[in-house]
């Protein structure tokens, strides 16, 4: 199961994915996240507090969104990652591409 809540915080969009980002739910994430960004172009914070699982497809979804956002001169930060999800970002060196804030 997956859900994406989006909040406009004035200077940035907070995206709160809940559940799993895998091959089944990543297309939904990409569609909703890009739509929200296109409608309101600003920096993004992905709050991973409720993100239970991410696979390689999910990482690809984050990269896809990052490419869209960077083209417009904005940034993405990710916060509150579960230790296992954070480890995936570290192993794949995506922690060097995304700004990782705080711990779950």
MOPAC internal coordinates of N, CA, C and O (Angstrom, degrees):
PM7 1SCF
backbone

  N    0.0000 0     0.00 0     0.00 0    0    0    0
  C    1.4445 1     0.00 0     0.00 0    1    0    0
  C    1.5280 1   109.32 1     0.00 0    2    1    0
  O    1.2310 1   120.72 1   -30.31 1    3    2    1
  N    1.3322 1   116.23 1   149.69 1    3    2    1
  C    1.4606 1   121.60 1  -178.06 1    5    3    2
  C    1.5233 1   109.86 1  -150.09 1    6    5    3
  O    1.2310 1   121.20 1   -35.20 1    7    6    5
  N    1.3244 1   115.31 1   144.80 1    7    6    5
  C    1.4555 1   121.76 1   173.28 1    9    7    6
  C    1.5240 1   107.68 1  -146.48 1   10    9    7
  O    1.2310 1   120.36 1   -32.85 1   11   10    9
  N    1.3274 1   116.91 1   147.15 1   11   10    9
  C    1.4546 1   121.29 1   176.43 1   13   11   10
  C    1.5191 1   108.81 1  -126.66 1   14   13   11
  O    1.2310 1   121.44 1   -64.87 1   15   14   13
  N    1.3265 1   114.86 1   115.13 1   15   14   13
  C    1.4624 1   121.19 1   174.98 1   17   15   14
  C    1.5246 1   107.93 1   -97.77 1   18   17   15
  O    1.2310 1   120.23 1   -42.48 1   19   18   17
  N    1.3162 1   117.17 1   137.52 1   19   18   17
  C    1.4603 1   121.23 1  -178.86 1   21   19   18
  C    1.5297 1   108.49 1  -125.75 1   22   21   19
  O    1.2310 1   121.38 1   -51.85 1   23   22   21
  N    1.3355 1   114.96 1   128.15 1   23   22   21
  C    1.4673 1   121.18 1   179.28 1   25   23   22
  C    1.5219 1   109.02 1  -123.73 1   26   25   23
  O    1.2310 1   120.41 1   -46.83 1   27   26   25
  N    1.3095 1   116.81 1   133.17 1   27   26   25
  C    1.4592 1   122.06 1   174.39 1   29   27   26
  C    1.5201 1   107.13 1   -87.59 1   30   29   27
  O    1.2310 1   120.28 1   -63.93 1   31   30   29
  N    1.3319 1   117.08 1   116.07 1   31   30   29
  C    1.4548 1   121.23 1  -178.68 1   33   31   30
  C    1.5282 1   111.73 1  -104.43 1   34   33   31
  O    1.2310 1   120.55 1  -159.37 1   35   34   33
  N    1.3098 1   116.55 1    20.63 1   35   34   33
  C    1.4600 1   120.11 1   178.51 1   37   35   34
  C    1.5150 1   112.07 1    90.52 1   38   37   35
  O    1.2310 1   120.45 1   106.81 1   39   38   37
  N    1.3401 1   116.74 1   -73.19 1   39   38   37
  C    1.4544 1   120.06 1  -178.50 1   41   39   38
  C    1.5270 1   113.53 1   -88.68 1   42   41   39
  O    1.2310 1   120.64 1   170.25 1   43   42   41
  N    1.3246 1   116.38 1    -9.75 1   43   42   41
  C    1.4683 1   119.84 1   179.25 1   45   43   42
  C    1.5202 1   110.42 1  -158.83 1   46   45   43
  O    1.2310 1   121.65 1   -14.71 1   47   46   45
  N    1.3233 1   114.45 1   165.29 1   47   46   45
  C    1.4642 1   121.49 1   172.78 1   49   47   46
  C    1.5242 1   108.43 1   -97.69 1   50   49   47
  O    1.2310 1   120.46 1   -48.40 1   51   50   49
  N    1.3134 1   116.72 1   131.60 1   51   50   49
  C    1.4688 1   120.95 1   173.43 1   53   51   50
  C    1.5197 1   106.52 1  -100.61 1   54   53   51
  O    1.2310 1   120.87 1   -58.25 1   55   54   53
  N    1.3180 1   115.95 1   121.75 1   55   54   53
  C    1.4616 1   122.00 1   176.81 1   57   55   54
  C    1.5162 1   107.76 1  -109.43 1   58   57   55
  O    1.2310 1   121.18 1   -53.39 1   59   58   57
  N    1.3262 1   115.35 1   126.61 1   59   58   57
  C    1.4643 1   120.81 1  -176.03 1   61   59   58
  C    1.5251 1   108.34 1  -119.44 1   62   61   59
  O    1.2310 1   120.50 1   -86.91 1   63   62   61
  N    1.3384 1   116.65 1    93.09 1   63   62   61
  C    1.4606 1   119.17 1   176.31 1   65   63   62
  C    1.5303 1   109.80 1   -78.06 1   66   65   63
  O    1.2310 1   121.02 1   -42.02 1   67   66   65
  N    1.3079 1   115.65 1   137.98 1   67   66   65
  C    1.4639 1   121.67 1   178.94 1   69   67   66
  C    1.5196 1   108.78 1  -122.59 1   70   69   67
  O    1.2310 1   120.95 1   -47.89 1   71   70   69
  N    1.3259 1   115.80 1   132.11 1   71   70   69
  C    1.4647 1   120.01 1   176.90 1   73   71   70
  C    1.5108 1   112.11 1   102.10 1   74   73   71
  O    1.2310 1   121.26 1    46.91 1   75   74   73
  N    1.3179 1   115.19 1  -133.09 1   75   74   73
  C    1.4636 1   121.51 1  -172.30 1   77   75   74
  C    1.5213 1   111.45 1  -116.73 1   78   77   75
  O    1.2310 1   121.22 1   -43.46 1   79   78   77
  N    1.3284 1   115.27 1   136.54 1   79   78   77
  C    1.4669 1   120.69 1   171.10 1   81   79   78
  C    1.5158 1   106.80 1  -109.74 1   82   81   79
  O    1.2310 1   121.84 1   -84.98 1   83   82   81
  N    1.3195 1   114.08 1    95.02 1   83   82   81
  C    1.4577 1   120.44 1   179.97 1   85   83   82
  C    1.5211 1   108.47 1  -131.45 1   86   85   83
  O    1.2310 1   120.28 1    11.84 1   87   86   85
  N    1.3169 1   117.06 1  -168.16 1   87   86   85
  C    1.4613 1   120.06 1  -175.60 1   89   87   86
  C    1.5264 1   113.09 1   -61.86 1   90   89   87
  O    1.2310 1   120.30 1   158.77 1   91   90   89
  N    1.3169 1   117.03 1   -21.23 1   91   90   89
  C    1.4620 1   120.35 1  -179.70 1   93   91   90
  C    1.5248 1   112.48 1   -83.61 1   94   93   91
  O    1.2310 1   120.41 1   143.88 1   95   94   93
  N    1.3382 1   116.82 1   -36.12 1   95   94   93
  C    1.4573 1   120.67 1  -172.03 1   97   95   94
  C    1.5247 1   114.92 1  -106.57 1   98   97   95
  O    1.2310 1   119.75 1   165.28 1   99   98   97
  N    1.3245 1   118.08 1   -14.72 1   99   98   97
  C    1.4651 1   120.06 1  -179.94 1  101   99   98
  C    1.5221 1   113.05 1   -60.32 1  102  101   99
  O    1.2310 1   118.72 1   138.94 1  103  102  101
  N    1.3504 1   120.05 1   -41.06 1  103  102  101
  C    1.4723 1   118.10 1   177.39 1  105  103  102
  C    1.5311 1   112.54 1   -57.42 1  106  105  103
  O    1.2310 1   120.07 1   142.39 1  107  106  105
  N    1.3229 1   117.46 1   -37.61 1  107  106  105
  C    1.4654 1   121.91 1   177.63 1  109  107  106
  C    1.5299 1   109.67 1   -64.48 1  110  109  107
  O    1.2310 1   120.29 1   136.12 1  111  110  109
  N    1.3362 1   117.05 1   -43.88 1  111  110  109
  C    1.4639 1   120.75 1   177.99 1  113  111  110
  C    1.5288 1   110.35 1   -58.79 1  114  113  111
  O    1.2310 1   120.65 1   130.10 1  115  114  113
  N    1.3307 1   116.36 1   -49.90 1  115  114  113
  C    1.4613 1   120.53 1  -177.73 1  117  115  114
  C    1.5249 1   111.11 1   -58.68 1  118  117  115
  O    1.2310 1   120.45 1   132.79 1  119  118  117
  N    1.3155 1   116.74 1   -47.21 1  119  118  117
  C    1.4637 1   121.30 1  -178.28 1  121  119  118
  C    1.5276 1   111.23 1   -61.33 1  122  121  119
  O    1.2310 1   120.43 1   130.44 1  123  122  121
  N    1.3360 1   116.79 1   -49.56 1  123  122  121
  C    1.4669 1   120.51 1  -176.72 1  125  123  122
  C    1.5257 1   111.72 1   -69.00 1  126  125  123
  O    1.2310 1   120.50 1   138.56 1  127  126  125
  N    1.3228 1   116.66 1   -41.44 1  127  126  125
  C    1.4633 1   120.70 1  -177.35 1  129  127  126
  C    1.5304 1   111.26 1   -67.65 1  130  129  127
  O    1.2310 1   120.34 1   134.82 1  131  130  129
  N    1.3240 1   116.96 1   -45.18 1  131  130  129
  C    1.4650 1   120.24 1  -179.74 1  133  131  130
  C    1.5289 1   110.24 1   -66.37 1  134  133  131
  O    1.2310 1   120.11 1   140.78 1  135  134  133
  N    1.3234 1   117.39 1   -39.22 1  135  134  133
  C    1.4686 1   120.91 1   178.11 1  137  135  134
  C    1.5299 1   109.91 1   -60.95 1  138  137  135
  O    1.2310 1   120.42 1   133.12 1  139  138  137
  N    1.3384 1   116.80 1   -46.88 1  139  138  137
  C    1.4659 1   120.78 1  -179.47 1  141  139  138
  C    1.5284 1   110.55 1   -63.07 1  142  141  139
  O    1.2310 1   120.37 1   137.92 1  143  142  141
  N    1.3181 1   116.90 1   -42.08 1  143  142  141
  C    1.4598 1   120.24 1  -179.97 1  145  143  142
  C    1.5309 1   111.06 1   -66.78 1  146  145  143
  O    1.2310 1   120.38 1   137.33 1  147  146  145
  N    1.3190 1   116.88 1   -42.67 1  147  146  145
  C    1.4665 1   121.35 1  -178.89 1  149  147  146
  C    1.5248 1   110.80 1   -61.64 1  150  149  147
  O    1.2310 1   120.59 1   144.04 1  151  150  149
  N    1.3163 1   116.48 1   -35.96 1  151  150  149
  C    1.4608 1   121.33 1   179.95 1  153  151  150
  C    1.5229 1   112.93 1   -76.37 1  154  153  151
  O    1.2310 1   120.17 1   159.17 1  155  154  153
  N    1.3401 1   117.28 1   -20.83 1  155  154  153
  C    1.4604 1   121.25 1  -174.62 1  157  155  154
  C    1.5287 1   108.81 1  -152.87 1  158  157  155
  O    1.2310 1   120.80 1   -99.60 1  159  158  157
  N    1.3140 1   116.07 1    80.40 1  159  158  157
  C    1.4698 1   121.28 1  -172.52 1  161  159  158
  C    1.5205 1   111.58 1   -73.37 1  162  161  159
  O    1.2310 1   121.91 1   -67.86 1  163  162  161
  N    1.3229 1   113.95 1   112.14 1  163  162  161
  C    1.4695 1   122.25 1   176.16 1  165  163  162
  C    1.5168 1   108.33 1  -162.44 1  166  165  163
  O    1.2310 1   120.20 1    -7.49 1  167  166  165
  N    1.3360 1   117.22 1   172.51 1  167  166  165
  C    1.4551 1   120.83 1   178.16 1  169  167  166
  C    1.5317 1   109.85 1   -58.34 1  170  169  167
  O    1.2310 1   121.52 1   -23.65 1  171  170  169
  N    1.3290 1   114.69 1   156.35 1  171  170  169
  C    1.4667 1   121.19 1  -177.06 1  173  171  170
  C    1.5230 1   110.11 1  -123.43 1  174  173  171
  O    1.2310 1   121.03 1   -42.11 1  175  174  173
  N    1.3235 1   115.64 1   137.89 1  175  174  173
  C    1.4533 1   122.12 1   167.81 1  177  175  174
  C    1.5204 1   106.78 1  -114.45 1  178  177  175
  O    1.2310 1   120.69 1   -58.76 1  179  178  177
  N    1.3138 1   116.29 1   121.24 1  179  178  177
  C    1.4607 1   120.88 1   174.15 1  181  179  178
  C    1.5208 1   106.96 1   -95.74 1  182  181  179
  O    1.2310 1   120.59 1   -65.25 1  183  182  181
  N    1.3143 1   116.48 1   114.75 1  183  182  181
  C    1.4626 1   123.24 1  -179.04 1  185  183  182
  C    1.5247 1   107.78 1   -93.54 1  186  185  183
  O    1.2310 1   121.09 1   -73.52 1  187  186  185
  N    1.3225 1   115.52 1   106.48 1  187  186  185
  C    1.4572 1   121.02 1  -173.76 1  189  187  186
  C    1.5153 1   115.10 1   -91.21 1  190  189  187
  O    1.2310 1   119.62 1  -163.12 1  191  190  189
  N    1.3281 1   118.32 1    16.88 1  191  190  189
  C    1.4677 1   121.43 1  -176.14 1  193  191  190
  C    1.5257 1   112.59 1   -57.80 1  194  193  191
  O    1.2310 1   120.15 1   146.82 1  195  194  193
  N    1.3423 1   117.32 1   -33.18 1  195  194  193
  C    1.4660 1   120.81 1  -177.44 1  197  195  194
  C    1.5297 1   112.37 1  -107.59 1  198  197  195
  O    1.2310 1   120.62 1  -166.77 1  199  198  197
  N    1.3254 1   116.43 1    13.23 1  199  198  197
  C    1.4587 1   121.32 1   179.22 1  201  199  198
  C    1.5210 1   108.25 1   -87.00 1  202  201  199
  O    1.2310 1   120.69 1   -66.27 1  203  202  201
  N    1.3314 1   116.29 1   113.73 1  203  202  201
  C    1.4547 1   121.03 1  -172.96 1  205  203  202
  C    1.5249 1   114.03 1   -89.12 1  206  205  203
  O    1.2310 1   120.91 1   149.24 1  207  206  205
  N    1.3350 1   115.86 1   -30.76 1  207  206  205
  C    1.4661 1   119.39 1  -172.88 1  209  207  206
  C    1.5205 1   110.15 1  -155.02 1  210  209  207
  O    1.2310 1   120.72 1   -41.04 1  211  210  209
  N    1.3258 1   116.24 1   138.96 1  211  210  209
  C    1.4636 1   122.02 1   174.82 1  213  211  210
  C    1.5223 1   107.50 1  -135.95 1  214  213  211
  O    1.2310 1   120.50 1   -49.51 1  215  214  213
  N    1.3464 1   116.65 1   130.49 1  215  214  213
  C    1.4583 1   119.39 1   173.93 1  217  215  214
  C    1.5273 1   108.64 1  -109.48 1  218  217  215
  O    1.2310 1   119.99 1     8.43 1  219  218  217
  N    1.3189 1   117.62 1  -171.57 1  219  218  217
  C    1.4678 1   120.84 1  -177.16 1  221  219  218
  C    1.5273 1   111.81 1   -62.13 1  222  221  219
  O    1.2310 1   120.20 1   147.10 1  223  222  221
  N    1.3211 1   117.22 1   -32.90 1  223  222  221
  C    1.4595 1   120.34 1   177.19 1  225  223  222
  C    1.5305 1   109.86 1   -65.57 1  226  225  223
  O    1.2310 1   120.51 1   139.24 1  227  226  225
  N    1.3241 1   116.63 1   -40.76 1  227  226  225
  C    1.4595 1   121.13 1   177.17 1  229  227  226
  C    1.5191 1   111.85 1   -62.55 1  230  229  227
  O    1.2310 1   120.51 1   137.90 1  231  230  229
  N    1.3418 1   116.62 1   -42.10 1  231  230  229
  C    1.4678 1   119.87 1   175.84 1  233  231  230
  C    1.5227 1   110.08 1   -60.29 1  234  233  231
  O    1.2310 1   120.77 1   140.65 1  235  234  233
  N    1.3292 1   116.14 1   -39.35 1  235  234  233
  C    1.4620 1   120.80 1   176.54 1  237  235  234
  C    1.5180 1   111.67 1   -61.82 1  238  237  235
  O    1.2310 1   120.49 1   143.72 1  239  238  237
  N    1.3224 1   116.66 1   -36.28 1  239  238  237
  C    1.4678 1   121.15 1   176.97 1  241  239  238
  C    1.5213 1   111.78 1   -63.88 1  242  241  239
  O    1.2310 1   120.79 1   138.66 1  243  242  241
  N    1.3398 1   116.10 1   -41.34 1  243  242  241
  C    1.4618 1   119.73 1   176.53 1  245  243  242
  C    1.5327 1   110.71 1   -63.78 1  246  245  243
  O    1.2310 1   120.64 1   137.53 1  247  246  245
  N    1.3328 1   116.37 1   -42.47 1  247  246  245
  C    1.4728 1   120.75 1   179.17 1  249  247  246
  C    1.5249 1   110.98 1   -64.08 1  250  249  247
  O    1.2310 1   120.37 1   140.00 1  251  250  249
  N    1.3178 1   116.90 1   -40.00 1  251  250  249
  C    1.4603 1   121.46 1   178.57 1  253  251  250
  C    1.5258 1   110.06 1   -59.00 1  254  253  251
  O    1.2310 1   120.96 1   131.49 1  255  254  253
  N    1.3270 1   115.77 1   -48.51 1  255  254  253
  C    1.4651 1   120.53 1   179.50 1  257  255  254
  C    1.5268 1   110.33 1   -63.22 1  258  257  255
  O    1.2310 1   120.27 1   138.45 1  259  258  257
  N    1.3221 1   117.10 1   -41.55 1  259  258  257
  C    1.4664 1   120.70 1   179.49 1  261  259  258
  C    1.5266 1   110.89 1   -59.36 1  262  261  259
  O    1.2310 1   120.15 1   136.91 1  263  262  261
  N    1.3094 1   117.32 1   -43.09 1  263  262  261
  C    1.4683 1   120.65 1   179.63 1  265  263  262
  C    1.5259 1   111.56 1   -62.48 1  266  265  263
  O    1.2310 1   120.29 1   138.71 1  267  266  265
  N    1.3283 1   117.05 1   -41.29 1  267  266  265
  C    1.4631 1   121.22 1   177.85 1  269  267  266
  C    1.5313 1   110.22 1   -62.84 1  270  269  267
  O    1.2310 1   120.68 1   135.15 1  271  270  269
  N    1.3196 1   116.30 1   -44.85 1  271  270  269
  C    1.4620 1   122.34 1  -175.99 1  273  271  270
  C    1.5339 1   110.91 1   -69.71 1  274  273  271
  O    1.2310 1   120.12 1   136.72 1  275  274  273
  N    1.3226 1   117.38 1   -43.28 1  275  274  273
  C    1.4736 1   121.29 1  -178.80 1  277  275  274
  C    1.5223 1   111.66 1   -63.21 1  278  277  275
  O    1.2310 1   120.18 1   145.94 1  279  278  277
  N    1.3269 1   117.26 1   -34.06 1  279  278  277
  C    1.4697 1   120.58 1   178.15 1  281  279  278
  C    1.5213 1   111.33 1   -57.84 1  282  281  279
  O    1.2310 1   120.44 1   151.74 1  283  282  281
  N    1.3173 1   116.77 1   -28.26 1  283  282  281
  C    1.4604 1   122.36 1  -178.52 1  285  283  282
  C    1.5316 1   112.33 1   -99.22 1  286  285  283
  O    1.2310 1   120.40 1  -173.69 1  287  286  285
  N    1.3369 1   116.85 1     6.31 1  287  286  285
  C    1.4567 1   120.92 1   177.15 1  289  287  286
  C    1.5149 1   115.41 1    82.08 1  290  289  287
  O    1.2310 1   120.16 1  -161.92 1  291  290  289
  N    1.3240 1   117.31 1    18.08 1  291  290  289
  C    1.4650 1   120.86 1   178.91 1  293  291  290
  C    1.5257 1   110.87 1  -106.46 1  294  293  291
  O    1.2310 1   121.09 1    -8.09 1  295  294  293
  N    1.3172 1   115.52 1   171.91 1  295  294  293
  C    1.4647 1   122.84 1  -176.52 1  297  295  294
  C    1.5225 1   110.57 1  -124.46 1  298  297  295
  O    1.2310 1   121.62 1   -18.38 1  299  298  297
  N    1.3412 1   114.50 1   161.62 1  299  298  297
  C    1.4650 1   121.30 1   172.65 1  301  299  298
  C    1.5250 1   108.33 1  -124.81 1  302  301  299
  O    1.2310 1   120.82 1   -49.21 1  303  302  301
  N    1.3145 1   116.04 1   130.79 1  303  302  301
  C    1.4613 1   122.54 1   170.72 1  305  303  302
  C    1.5267 1   107.07 1  -114.34 1  306  305  303
  O    1.2310 1   121.00 1   -28.45 1  307  306  305
  N    1.3144 1   115.70 1   151.55 1  307  306  305
  C    1.4637 1   121.20 1   178.83 1  309  307  306
  C    1.5204 1   107.45 1  -126.17 1  310  309  307
  O    1.2310 1   120.70 1   -46.92 1  311  310  309
  N    1.3277 1   116.26 1   133.08 1  311  310  309
  C    1.4649 1   119.97 1  -178.71 1  313  311  310
  C    1.5235 1   111.28 1  -130.46 1  314  313  311
  O    1.2310 1   121.70 1   -15.97 1  315  314  313
  N    1.3270 1   114.35 1   164.03 1  315  314  313
  C    1.4693 1   123.01 1   171.75 1  317  315  314
  C    1.5287 1   113.37 1    57.56 1  318  317  315
  O    1.2310 1   120.34 1  -137.37 1  319  318  317
  N    1.3171 1   116.95 1    42.63 1  319  318  317
  C    1.4628 1   119.36 1   179.23 1  321  319  318
  C    1.5180 1   111.43 1   -79.60 1  322  321  319
  O    1.2310 1   121.01 1   -41.22 1  323  322  321
  N    1.3098 1   115.67 1   138.78 1  323  322  321
  C    1.4514 1   122.31 1   170.43 1  325  323  322
  C    1.5364 1   107.38 1   -56.59 1  326  325  323
  O    1.2310 1   119.53 1   -36.98 1  327  326  325
  N    1.3405 1   118.50 1   143.02 1  327  326  325
  C    1.4702 1   120.03 1  -178.10 1  329  327  326
  C    1.5374 1   113.76 1   -53.96 1  330  329  327
  O    1.2310 1   119.89 1   142.52 1  331  330  329
  N    1.3214 1   117.81 1   -37.48 1  331  330  329
  C    1.4709 1   119.73 1   179.53 1  333  331  330
  C    1.5267 1   111.98 1   -69.20 1  334  333  331
  O    1.2310 1   120.35 1   143.06 1  335  334  333
  N    1.3231 1   116.94 1   -36.94 1  335  334  333
  C    1.4612 1   120.76 1   177.73 1  337  335  334
  C    1.5274 1   109.29 1   -70.86 1  338  337  335
  O    1.2310 1   120.62 1   138.75 1  339  338  337
  N    1.3315 1   116.43 1   -41.25 1  339  338  337
  C    1.4672 1   120.56 1   178.74 1  341  339  338
  C    1.5335 1   110.10 1   -61.01 1  342  341  339
  O    1.2310 1   120.83 1   141.27 1  343  342  341
  N    1.3211 1   116.01 1   -38.73 1  343  342  341
  C    1.4638 1   120.94 1   178.77 1  345  343  342
  C    1.5303 1   110.88 1   -60.84 1  346  345  343
  O    1.2310 1   120.53 1   142.11 1  347  346  345
  N    1.3276 1   116.60 1   -37.89 1  347  346  345
  C    1.4630 1   121.37 1   177.83 1  349  347  346
  C    1.5332 1   110.34 1   -62.68 1  350  349  347
  O    1.2310 1   120.20 1   138.68 1  351  350  349
  N    1.3232 1   117.22 1   -41.32 1  351  350  349
  C    1.4656 1   120.92 1   176.77 1  353  351  350
  C    1.5262 1   110.75 1   -64.11 1  354  353  351
  O    1.2310 1   120.25 1   142.06 1  355  354  353
  N    1.3295 1   117.13 1   -37.94 1  355  354  353
  C    1.4606 1   121.41 1  -179.66 1  357  355  354
  C    1.5219 1   111.06 1   -69.62 1  358  357  355
  O    1.2310 1   120.29 1   133.08 1  359  358  357
  N    1.3250 1   117.05 1   -46.92 1  359  358  357
  C    1.4657 1   121.72 1  -178.87 1  361  359  358
  C    1.5256 1   111.31 1   -59.88 1  362  361  359
  O    1.2310 1   120.57 1   140.58 1  363  362  361
  N    1.3288 1   116.52 1   -39.42 1  363  362  361
  C    1.4658 1   121.23 1  -177.44 1  365  363  362
  C    1.5329 1   112.02 1   -87.67 1  366  365  363
  O    1.2310 1   120.97 1  -179.05 1  367  366  365
  N    1.3419 1   115.75 1     0.95 1  367  366  365
  C    1.4657 1   122.95 1  -179.02 1  369  367  366
  C    1.5358 1   113.60 1    63.98 1  370  369  367
  O    1.2310 1   120.49 1  -163.72 1  371  370  369
  N    1.3201 1   116.67 1    16.28 1  371  370  369
  C    1.4653 1   120.00 1   176.01 1  373  371  370
  C    1.5309 1   111.10 1   -72.45 1  374  373  371
  O    1.2310 1   120.54 1   165.52 1  375  374  373
  N    1.3414 1   116.57 1   -14.48 1  375  374  373
  C    1.4648 1   119.43 1   175.17 1  377  375  374
  C    1.5231 1   111.23 1   -68.51 1  378  377  375
  O    1.2310 1   120.27 1   166.55 1  379  378  377
  N    1.3331 1   117.09 1   -13.45 1  379  378  377
  C    1.4706 1   121.55 1   175.80 1  381  379  378
  C    1.5304 1   110.96 1   -87.70 1  382  381  379
  O    1.2310 1   120.03 1   161.55 1  383  382  381
  N    1.3307 1   117.54 1   -18.45 1  383  382  381
  C    1.4565 1   122.56 1  -177.59 1  385  383  382
  C    1.5275 1   111.61 1   -96.59 1  386  385  383
  O    1.2310 1   121.22 1   141.71 1  387  386  385
  N    1.3299 1   115.28 1   -38.29 1  387  386  385
  C    1.4617 1   121.20 1   177.68 1  389  387  386
  C    1.5261 1   108.85 1   -99.32 1  390  389  387
  O    1.2310 1   120.52 1   -29.35 1  391  390  389
  N    1.3184 1   116.61 1   150.65 1  391  390  389
  C    1.4644 1   121.30 1   170.29 1  393  391  390
  C    1.5146 1   106.72 1   -82.88 1  394  393  391
  O    1.2310 1   120.32 1   -62.10 1  395  394  393
  N    1.3297 1   117.00 1   117.90 1  395  394  393
  C    1.4605 1   121.35 1   179.82 1  397  395  394
  C    1.5299 1   107.09 1  -102.12 1  398  397  395
  O    1.2310 1   121.23 1   -59.14 1  399  398  397
  N    1.3309 1   115.26 1   120.86 1  399  398  397
  C    1.4786 1   121.49 1  -178.43 1  401  399  398
  C    1.5121 1   110.35 1  -111.75 1  402  401  399
  O    1.2310 1   120.19 1   -38.81 1  403  402  401
  N    1.3313 1   117.25 1   141.19 1  403  402  401
  C    1.4502 1   122.82 1   170.32 1  405  403  402
  C    1.5191 1   115.64 1    54.55 1  406  405  403
  O    1.2310 1   121.46 1    -5.41 1  407  406  405
  N    1.3080 1   114.81 1   174.59 1  407  406  405
  C    1.4584 1   122.18 1   179.43 1  409  407  406
  C    1.5111 1   110.05 1  -126.42 1  410  409  407
  O    1.2310 1   121.43 1   -24.33 1  411  410  409
  N    1.3289 1   114.86 1   155.67 1  411  410  409
  C    1.4723 1   119.92 1   177.54 1  413  411  410
  C    1.5096 1   109.27 1   -73.68 1  414  413  411
  O    1.2310 1   120.10 1   180.00 1  415  414  413

